[in-house]
Amino acid sequence: MPQTPAPRPGAPALRLTGVHRSLGRGRARTEVLRGVDLTVRGGAVTVLLGPNGAGKSTTLGVCHGSDRPDAGTVRVFGEDPWRASADLRARIGVMWQEGGLPPSVTARRFVRHVASLYRAPLDPDALLDRLRIGTVADRPLRRLSGGQRQRAALAAAVVGAPDLLFLDEPTAGLDPETRPVVHEVIREHTARGAAVLLTTHLLDDAERLADEVAILRAGRVVRAGTLEDLTRVADGDVLDVDFGDASPATVAAWADAVAGAFPVTADRDAPTARVTGVRSPADLEALAGTWTAHGLFPARIERATLRLERLLQDTGHSAEGGHARTGADRAEGAPTPTAATPAGSRP
């Protein structure tokens, strides 16, 4: 069967509609997903955020077909992943944070084996070198460090150049020098049109990688959209302006003078200010004219945004992940499928 073309950038690769899933038995049965709606698009990284027990791992499971929802629909390139053909599964790469790696097999043999399951894989050895584990790839996986095993799992997930990637905490346990390399590898796949659904507790990674963000809370997506839209602080751009060597008094006088046209909050102890409501180049030009009238010249201008940490707090999360384990956490502790496979084993 000929391979289906990669998704167009921006076209939906994955769609969940009203997905429910309960795990456990009898009185211990816990509703983990409670009507999840989510869309993941080609050429973009969608970051799924939420505290422990929110249902992130369960969501990934129903997305790539290792689990099935109790209600609602999941579609991967228009097909149900639970009943998907081998051809569809060959378009999917999966990386789990823990488990699934064969401990006695070397990293090189494992990644080469996964590559052999795809039609047009990347060069496994070059990929291992790129992820900085080529020198240790001939050791059994159990003898690698946690960060090295993490990169081996990522290599296995991406080696087939799949059209849809599921990455569970891909940078967990990595050192600061290695994380940018992982970021680059992920971005190279979205550049060729692949869709990526990624979970992480590292909010700085999320801010660097995310095109779109979905926030999962108690089994529901409570906020979703582009990173730019979700972190916008107000209608229209909000600018943080630093006037360098100007006196705070001069900046304060300017802020008072333009208050009728632009809401400005000036720092009384520093030559900085925040300007709200800049919606067009004409607004910016008018704003610059007020600086000239007051003898001010900005040393730095940048668009103000909310940090994801604040956004999570605003939706009821603690960004530090310091949550008591819930029934959903325990339910999500079920054995996971293999770390990376185009076929996706089922429990």
C-alpha positions in Angstrom: 0.0 0.0 0.0 1.5 3.4 -0.9 2.3 5.7 2.0 -0.2 8.4 2.8 1.2 11.9 2.2 2.3 13.8 5.3 -0.3 16.2 6.7 -0.4 19.8 5.4 1.0 22.3 7.9 -2.0 23.5 10.0 -4.2 20.5 9.0 -5.5 18.4 11.9 -3.5 15.2 12.4 -5.2 14.3 15.7 -8.7 15.1 17.0 -10.3 14.1 20.3 -14.0 14.9 20.8 -15.7 14.4 24.1 -13.4 11.6 25.2 -14.1 9.8 28.5 -12.0 7.1 30.1 -12.2 5.4 33.5 -9.5 3.1 34.9 -9.4 0.5 37.7 -12.1 -1.9 38.8 -15.0 -1.9 41.2 -14.9 0.7 43.9 -11.4 1.7 42.8 -12.6 2.6 39.3 -11.7 6.2 38.7 -12.9 8.5 35.9 -9.6 9.9 34.5 -10.8 11.7 31.3 -14.1 13.6 31.5 -14.9 14.9 28.1 -11.5 15.8 26.5 -11.6 17.9 23.4 -8.2 18.4 21.7 -6.8 19.1 18.2 -3.2 18.6 17.2 -2.1 20.1 13.8 0.6 19.3 11.3 3.8 21.3 11.5 3.2 22.3 15.1 4.1 21.3 18.6 1.1 21.1 20.9 2.2 21.0 24.6 -0.2 19.2 27.0 0.2 20.7 30.5 -1.4 19.8 33.8 -0.6 18.5 37.3 0.0 14.9 38.2 -3.3 13.1 37.9 -4.8 15.4 35.4 -4.9 12.6 32.8 -2.0 13.4 30.5 -0.7 9.9 30.2 -4.2 8.4 29.7 -4.8 11.0 27.0 -1.6 9.9 25.2 -2.7 6.3 25.5 -6.1 6.8 23.8 -4.5 9.1 21.2 -2.1 6.5 19.8 -4.3 3.5 20.2 -2.7 1.6 23.1 -6.0 2.3 25.0 -9.5 3.1 24.0 -12.0 5.6 25.3 -15.2 4.6 27.1 -17.0 7.4 25.2 -16.2 10.0 22.6 -14.1 9.8 19.5 -10.4 9.8 18.7 -9.2 10.3 15.1 -5.7 10.1 13.8 -5.6 11.2 10.2 -9.3 10.5 10.1 -9.0 6.9 11.5 -9.7 5.3 14.8 -6.2 4.5 16.2 -7.6 1.6 18.3 -8.6 -0.2 15.0 -5.8 1.3 12.9 -4.1 -0.5 10.1 -0.4 -1.2 10.2 -0.1 1.5 7.5 -1.5 4.1 9.9 0.5 2.9 12.8 3.7 3.3 10.7 2.9 7.0 10.6 3.1 7.3 14.4 6.1 7.5 16.8 5.7 7.2 20.5 8.1 8.0 23.4 7.2 7.3 27.0 8.9 8.9 29.9 9.4 5.6 31.7 9.4 1.9 30.9 9.2 0.0 27.6 13.0 -0.1 26.8 14.4 -3.6 26.6 17.1 -3.6 29.3 19.4 -6.2 27.8 19.5 -4.8 24.3 22.0 -2.2 23.3 20.7 1.3 22.4 22.0 0.9 18.8 20.4 -2.4 18.2 17.1 -1.1 19.6 17.0 2.0 17.5 18.1 0.1 14.4 15.3 -2.4 15.0 12.7 0.3 15.3 14.0 2.0 12.1 13.6 -1.3 10.2 9.8 -1.1 10.9 9.4 2.1 8.8 9.5 2.6 5.1 11.9 5.6 5.0 13.7 5.9 8.3 16.4 8.3 9.3 20.0 6.9 9.7 19.9 5.4 13.2 23.6 5.8 13.8 23.7 9.4 12.8 20.6 10.1 15.0 22.3 8.5 18.0 25.4 10.7 17.4 23.2 13.8 17.0 21.6 13.1 20.4 25.1 12.6 21.9 24.8 9.0 22.8 26.6 7.4 19.9 29.7 6.7 22.1 27.6 4.7 24.5 25.1 3.2 22.1 26.7 -0.3 22.2 26.0 -0.7 25.9 22.9 -2.5 27.1 20.2 0.0 27.8 20.1 -0.9 31.5 23.7 0.4 31.8 23.0 3.8 30.5 22.2 6.8 32.7 18.6 8.0 33.0 19.3 10.9 30.6 21.0 8.6 28.1 18.0 6.1 28.1 15.7 9.1 27.7 17.6 10.1 24.5 17.6 6.5 23.2 13.8 6.4 23.7 13.5 9.7 21.8 15.7 8.4 19.0 13.5 5.3 18.7 10.4 7.6 18.5 11.7 9.8 15.7 13.9 7.5 13.7 11.0 6.5 11.4 10.3 10.2 10.5 6.6 9.6 11.5 3.9 12.1 10.7 2.6 12.2 14.3 4.8 12.1 17.4 3.7 11.5 21.0 6.5 12.6 23.4 6.0 12.1 27.1 8.5 14.3 29.0 11.2 14.2 26.3 13.6 16.4 28.2 13.1 15.0 31.8 16.4 14.4 33.5 18.5 16.0 30.7 21.3 18.4 31.5 21.2 22.0 30.2 23.6 21.3 27.4 21.6 18.4 26.0 18.1 19.9 26.2 18.7 22.4 23.3 19.8 19.5 21.1 16.5 17.7 21.8 14.6 20.9 21.1 16.3 21.1 17.7 15.5 17.5 16.8 11.8 18.1 17.7 11.7 21.3 15.7 13.2 19.6 12.6 10.3 17.2 12.5 7.7 19.9 12.7 9.6 21.8 10.0 8.9 18.9 7.6 5.2 19.0 8.5 5.0 16.4 11.4 2.5 17.0 14.2 3.9 16.7 17.8 1.9 16.2 21.0 4.2 16.7 23.9 3.9 16.6 27.7 6.3 18.2 30.1 6.6 19.7 33.6 9.4 22.0 32.5 7.6 25.2 31.7 10.7 26.9 30.1 10.8 24.0 27.7 7.1 24.4 27.0 7.6 28.1 26.3 10.5 27.4 23.9 8.7 24.6 22.0 5.0 25.2 22.0 3.1 26.5 19.1 -0.2 25.5 20.8 -0.9 24.7 24.4 -3.7 22.7 26.0 -4.1 22.7 29.8 -5.6 19.6 31.3 -7.3 19.8 34.7 -9.2 17.0 36.4 -9.7 15.1 33.1 -10.8 18.1 31.0 -9.1 20.6 28.7 -9.8 23.9 30.5 -7.7 26.2 28.2 -6.4 25.7 24.7 -5.0 27.9 22.0 -1.8 29.2 20.5 0.9 30.1 23.0 0.8 33.7 21.8 -3.0 34.0 22.4 -2.9 32.3 25.8 -0.1 34.4 27.1 -1.4 37.7 25.8 -1.9 40.0 28.8 -4.6 42.2 27.3 -6.5 43.1 24.1 -3.9 44.6 21.9 -0.2 44.4 22.5 1.3 45.4 25.8 4.7 46.8 25.6 7.4 47.0 28.3 9.6 50.0 27.6 13.0 50.7 29.2 14.2 54.3 28.7 17.8 53.6 29.7 19.5 56.6 31.3 16.3 58.7 31.5 15.2 59.8 35.0 12.2 58.1 36.5 10.7 61.6 37.0 10.8 62.3 33.3 9.2 58.9 32.5 6.5 59.5 35.1 5.7 62.9 33.5 5.5 61.4 30.1 3.2 58.6 31.4 0.9 61.2 33.0 0.8 63.2 29.8 -0.2 60.3 27.5 -2.6 58.6 29.9 -5.6 59.7 27.8 -4.4 58.0 24.6 -2.5 55.0 26.0 -2.9 53.5 29.5 0.7 53.6 30.9 2.0 52.3 34.2 5.4 53.9 35.0 7.8 52.6 37.6 8.4 55.5 40.0 11.9 54.2 40.9 13.2 53.2 37.5 13.0 54.5 33.9 10.6 51.8 32.8 6.9 51.7 31.9 4.2 49.3 30.6 2.0 50.6 27.8 -1.3 48.9 27.1 -3.4 48.9 23.9 -0.9 49.2 21.1 -2.9 47.6 18.3 -1.3 48.7 15.1 1.8 50.3 13.5 0.0 53.6 13.6 -0.4 53.3 17.4 3.3 52.6 17.7 4.1 55.6 15.5 1.9 57.9 17.7 3.5 56.5 20.8 6.9 57.2 19.5 5.9 60.8 18.8 5.0 61.2 22.5 8.5 60.0 23.4 10.1 62.7 21.1 8.0 65.4 22.7 9.4 64.5 26.1 13.0 63.9 25.1 12.8 60.2 25.6 14.4 57.4 23.5 13.8 53.8 24.5 16.8 51.6 25.1 14.6 48.4 24.9 11.0 47.6 23.9 9.5 44.2 24.2 6.0 42.7 24.1 4.8 41.8 27.5 3.4 38.3 28.0 2.2 36.1 30.8 4.5 33.3 31.7 3.0 29.8 31.5 3.5 29.4 35.3 1.1 32.3 35.8 -1.3 30.9 33.3 -1.3 27.5 35.1 -1.9 29.2 38.4 -4.8 31.2 36.9 -6.4 27.9 35.8 -6.1 26.3 39.2 -2.7 24.6 38.9 0.5 24.7 40.9 3.2 24.9 38.3 5.6 23.1 40.6 3.6 19.9 40.4 3.4 19.5 44.1 0.1 17.9 44.2 -1.2 15.0 46.3 -1.6 11.9 44.3 -5.2 11.2 43.4 -7.0 8.2 42.2 -6.3 9.3 38.7 -2.6 9.2 39.5 -2.9 5.7 40.7 -5.0 4.7 37.7 -2.4 6.2 35.4 0.3 4.0 37.0 -0.7 1.0 34.9 2.0 -0.6 32.8 2.9 1.5 29.7 3.4 0.3 26.2 6.8 0.2 24.5 8.9 3.3 24.5 8.6 3.8 20.8 6.9 1.7 18.2 5.0 2.3 15.0 2.5 -0.4 15.9 1.8 0.6 19.5 1.3 -2.5 21.7 -2.0 -2.7 23.7 -2.4 -3.7 27.3 
